[in-house]
Amino acid sequence: MHRSLAAVGVTCLMVAITCTACAREDITDNAAAAPASTPAAGAEQAVAAVPSPVRQGAGYLGDSSALDLPVPDRPPMSRAPDRSGAPQSAAQLTVTPDAVVTDARPASGGGRRPADGEHWDAVRVDVTNTGWDTYEGPIGDAFTLLDSGGRGHRPVPGVAGLTVGEPLDPRGRLLLGERADGWVTFSLPADATASELRFRHPGGAPDDDARWHL
């Protein structure tokens, strides 16, 4: 009887040892698999160093677009590199169109009105200097509007005011962090509608235009 109990005890002991070994083997496997899902040292920096995607296509109302600008006749002010390690432009404008009014009307005493057979469409735009240098140049005059027929239209000059608000200055000077906002007015044929807004910085090529669907 004692020998039978001893045999049972030995058997139980061997099973326990075997189970313990299995459990340890599982823990070892999990530990070995952990690095595959956990970034190695410095991996986070590698991910952060991926540059932002290049702007492609056109945005929509409410979308902001940042444009790096050349600063002629003066050296760029120093600025720390961005997360990709590339030096930043000293001058940058961030442009955001956020509203469109079809058949815009001049304010009372606002002077000129749409010509016969045409109507005004106006786009409200925010332009902010997000660079590290003063910007001086076109603001409202930097916009072009394309209509539903693919024709381009420049802003109407000399609009003193609209019933929906004040016009954006055609040109101006923006200090670091300063912003200008207002309406840019375009005159379109009676049968045309606004299709796309474009902004081109001084010296920029057509491929550099920021674009928004309207």
Secondary structure, DSSP 8 states (H G I E B T S, - for coil): -HHHHHHHHHHHHHHHHHHHHHHHHHHHHHHHHHHHHS--TTHHHHHHTS------S-EETT--EEEEE--TTS--------TTS----SEEEEEEEEEEEET--B-TT------TTEEEEEEEEEEEE-SSS-EEEESGGGEEEEETTS-EE-B-TT---BTTB-B--SEEEE-TT-EEEEEEEEEEETT--EEEEEE--TT--GGG-EEEE-
